[in-house]
Amino acid sequence: MRIALIIIYLISFHLPFYSQAMEIVQKDRMVGLGLTFQWYPAGIIATANAEVYSGHKSSILFRIGGNFANRKDFSHWNDNEKGNGFGVTVGFRKHFIIGKGELITGLNADVWNMWINWKNNTGELNQTRGVTYTLVLQPLIEAGYFRSILQTPLKAGIGGGFGREINVFTKGKAVGQGWMGSILLSIQYNFK
């Protein structure tokens, strides 16, 4: 009985302080929802994004979307590669206020399920074709600049990224992978 009274006392005494602390955290917590279009030499990536801010200086980025590849003859293994797939991203960003906008830097890790249609010796008697499934890991570093649109919670941004496509698992003939640069365009609405 005595332990129950002590627990009730501690909860009733600390509850107002806990509630005030949670209110401060929730006031500073922001979530951004948006869209990103990423162009790279062998395709386009389109994603829906959620960015969860911890204060104003850093955030965790989550993306889900599609990867539409047209590698043409970039591959060392095939004459032509086209394909698509879906995947997710988890990333970490740092934010630096500059003027009326913010500079972001970040590290992302994408995982893509890709189905690649490949062709070799096109138009010849010994032409071959097929489909390869590959699970792609794509680490990427990024930097960009975001700015509020008309002083609203809506932000637009442009950035660049550099990373590598790594075929972690492949079922079928080998397909292209390697270093890549990209340009990113984003729009995002921040909720408090």
C-alpha positions as CSV (number, residue, x, y, z in Angstrom):
1,M,0.0,0.0,0.0
2,R,2.8,2.4,0.9
3,I,4.5,1.7,-2.5
4,A,1.3,2.5,-4.3
5,L,0.9,5.8,-2.4
6,I,4.6,6.8,-3.3
7,I,4.0,6.0,-7.0
8,I,0.8,8.0,-7.0
9,Y,2.6,10.9,-5.3
10,L,5.5,10.8,-7.8
11,I,3.2,10.6,-10.8
12,S,1.0,13.5,-9.6
13,F,4.1,15.6,-8.8
14,H,6.0,15.0,-12.0
15,L,3.0,14.9,-14.4
16,P,2.8,18.7,-14.8
17,F,6.5,18.9,-15.6
18,Y,6.4,16.0,-18.0
19,S,3.4,17.5,-19.8
20,Q,5.2,20.9,-20.1
21,A,8.3,19.3,-21.4
22,M,6.3,17.3,-24.0
23,E,4.5,20.5,-25.0
24,I,7.9,22.2,-25.7
25,V,9.1,19.2,-27.7
26,Q,5.9,19.1,-29.7
27,K,6.1,22.9,-30.4
28,D,9.6,22.5,-31.8
29,R,8.8,19.3,-33.7
30,M,8.0,19.8,-37.4
31,V,7.1,17.3,-40.0
32,G,7.4,18.1,-43.7
33,L,5.5,16.2,-46.4
34,G,6.4,16.6,-50.1
35,L,7.5,15.3,-53.5
36,T,11.0,14.9,-55.0
37,F,12.0,14.4,-58.6
38,Q,15.6,13.2,-59.1
39,W,17.3,13.1,-62.5
40,Y,20.4,11.0,-63.1
41,P,22.1,10.2,-66.4
42,A,20.4,6.8,-66.6
43,G,16.9,7.6,-65.3
44,I,14.4,9.5,-63.1
45,I,13.4,8.8,-59.5
46,A,10.0,10.2,-58.2
47,T,9.2,9.9,-54.5
48,A,6.8,11.0,-51.8
49,N,8.7,12.3,-48.8
50,A,8.3,12.7,-45.0
51,E,10.9,14.7,-43.2
52,V,10.8,14.6,-39.4
53,Y,12.8,17.5,-37.8
54,S,14.5,17.3,-34.5
55,G,14.8,21.0,-33.7
56,H,15.7,23.3,-36.6
57,K,19.2,22.0,-37.3
58,S,18.6,18.3,-38.3
59,S,16.0,15.9,-39.7
60,I,15.4,12.4,-40.6
61,L,14.2,11.8,-44.2
62,F,11.9,9.0,-45.4
63,R,11.0,8.5,-49.1
64,I,9.0,6.0,-51.0
65,G,8.7,5.9,-54.8
66,G,9.6,4.7,-58.2
67,N,12.9,4.4,-60.2
68,F,12.6,4.6,-64.0
69,A,15.8,3.6,-65.6
70,N,16.9,4.0,-69.3
71,R,20.6,3.1,-69.2
72,K,20.9,2.9,-73.0
73,D,24.4,1.6,-73.6
74,F,25.9,2.8,-70.3
75,S,26.2,-0.8,-69.0
76,H,29.4,-2.8,-69.4
77,W,27.4,-6.0,-69.7
78,N,24.6,-5.2,-72.2
79,D,24.0,-3.1,-75.3
80,N,20.7,-1.6,-74.0
81,E,19.0,-1.6,-70.6
82,K,15.6,-0.2,-69.5
83,G,13.6,-1.0,-66.5
84,N,11.8,0.3,-63.4
85,G,11.1,-0.6,-59.8
86,F,10.1,0.7,-56.5
87,G,11.9,1.4,-53.3
88,V,12.5,3.4,-50.1
89,T,15.0,5.9,-48.7
90,V,16.1,6.7,-45.2
91,G,18.4,9.7,-44.7
92,F,19.8,12.2,-42.3
93,R,20.0,15.9,-43.0
94,K,21.7,19.0,-41.4
95,H,20.1,22.4,-42.0
96,F,21.9,25.7,-42.1
97,I,19.9,29.0,-42.2
98,I,21.3,31.3,-44.9
99,G,19.4,34.5,-45.7
100,K,15.7,33.7,-46.3
101,G,16.4,30.1,-47.1
102,E,18.3,27.1,-45.8
103,L,21.2,25.0,-47.0
104,I,20.9,21.3,-46.4
105,T,23.5,18.6,-46.5
106,G,22.7,14.9,-46.1
107,L,23.4,11.2,-46.3
108,N,20.8,8.9,-47.8
109,A,20.5,5.2,-48.3
110,D,18.1,4.0,-51.0
111,V,17.0,0.4,-51.6
112,W,15.4,-0.3,-55.0
113,N,13.7,-3.4,-56.3
114,M,14.5,-3.2,-60.1
115,W,13.4,-5.2,-63.1
116,I,15.8,-4.5,-66.0
117,N,15.0,-5.4,-69.6
118,W,18.3,-5.9,-71.5
119,K,19.2,-6.5,-75.1
120,N,22.4,-7.5,-76.8
121,N,23.4,-7.7,-80.5
122,T,20.3,-5.7,-81.5
123,G,19.2,-6.4,-85.2
124,E,21.6,-9.3,-85.6
125,L,20.9,-13.0,-86.0
126,N,22.4,-13.7,-82.6
127,Q,20.3,-11.0,-80.8
128,T,19.5,-11.9,-77.2
129,R,17.2,-10.3,-74.7
130,G,15.9,-10.9,-71.2
131,V,14.8,-9.5,-67.8
132,T,16.9,-9.4,-64.7
133,Y,15.7,-8.7,-61.2
134,T,18.2,-6.8,-59.0
135,L,18.1,-5.4,-55.5
136,V,20.0,-2.2,-55.6
137,L,21.6,-0.4,-52.6
138,Q,22.2,3.3,-53.5
139,P,24.1,5.4,-50.9
140,L,24.1,9.1,-51.7
141,I,25.4,12.3,-50.3
142,E,23.4,15.4,-51.1
143,A,23.4,19.2,-50.8
144,G,20.8,21.7,-51.7
145,Y,19.0,25.0,-51.0
146,F,15.4,25.3,-49.8
147,R,13.4,28.5,-49.7
148,S,9.9,29.3,-48.4
149,I,7.3,30.2,-51.1
150,L,5.7,33.6,-50.3
151,Q,6.5,33.2,-46.5
152,T,4.3,30.2,-46.2
153,P,5.1,26.7,-44.8
154,L,5.5,25.6,-48.4
155,K,9.1,25.2,-49.5
156,A,10.8,24.5,-52.8
157,G,14.3,23.3,-53.2
158,I,17.0,22.3,-55.7
159,G,20.0,20.2,-54.9
160,G,22.6,17.8,-56.2
161,G,23.7,14.3,-55.1
162,F,26.5,11.9,-55.7
163,G,26.4,8.2,-55.0
164,R,26.7,4.7,-56.2
165,E,24.4,2.0,-57.5
166,I,25.4,-1.4,-56.0
167,N,23.6,-4.5,-57.2
168,V,23.4,-6.4,-53.9
169,F,21.4,-9.3,-55.3
170,T,20.8,-10.2,-58.9
171,K,18.6,-12.9,-60.4
172,G,19.4,-13.2,-64.1
173,K,22.2,-11.8,-66.3
174,A,24.4,-9.1,-64.9
175,V,23.2,-5.5,-65.4
176,G,24.8,-2.1,-64.9
177,Q,25.8,-0.5,-61.7
178,G,28.3,2.2,-60.7
179,W,28.9,5.8,-59.7
180,M,26.2,8.4,-60.4
181,G,25.5,12.1,-60.0
182,S,22.0,13.6,-59.9
183,I,19.9,16.7,-59.7
184,L,17.0,16.9,-57.3
185,L,13.9,19.2,-57.3
186,S,11.7,19.1,-54.2
187,I,8.6,20.7,-52.9
188,Q,7.5,20.3,-49.3
189,Y,4.9,21.6,-46.8
190,N,5.9,21.8,-43.2
191,F,3.5,21.1,-40.4
192,K,4.1,22.0,-36.8
